[in-house]
Amino acid sequence: GGVHIGVHFVPAMRCHNYIEMLPGKIISVIEI
């Protein structure tokens, strides 16, 4: 497990927090 920050075009299913940075782009904090 671990916390990873990645840029996604859509919110991830398992994301705990996500911030809308750009139109259509999401930075999400995902626990793997």
C-alpha positions as CSV (number, residue, x, y, z in Angstrom):
1,G,0.0,0.0,0.0
2,G,0.9,3.6,-0.3
3,V,-0.4,7.0,-1.3
4,H,0.3,8.1,-4.9
5,I,-0.5,11.3,-6.6
6,G,-1.3,11.1,-10.3
7,V,-2.9,13.0,-13.0
8,H,-6.0,11.4,-14.5
9,F,-8.4,12.5,-17.2
10,V,-11.3,11.2,-15.1
11,P,-11.6,10.7,-11.3
12,A,-10.3,7.3,-10.3
13,M,-12.7,4.9,-8.6
14,R,-10.5,4.4,-5.6
15,C,-9.4,8.0,-5.2
16,H,-9.9,9.4,-1.7
17,N,-9.4,13.0,-2.7
18,Y,-9.2,14.7,-6.1
19,I,-8.7,18.3,-7.1
20,E,-9.8,19.7,-10.4
21,M,-6.7,21.4,-11.8
22,L,-7.5,21.8,-15.6
23,P,-10.6,21.2,-17.7
24,G,-10.9,17.4,-18.0
25,K,-7.8,16.7,-15.9
26,I,-7.9,15.5,-12.3
27,I,-5.1,15.2,-9.8
28,S,-6.2,12.4,-7.5
29,V,-4.7,10.9,-4.4
30,I,-5.0,7.2,-4.7
31,E,-4.1,4.5,-2.1
32,I,-2.8,1.5,-3.9
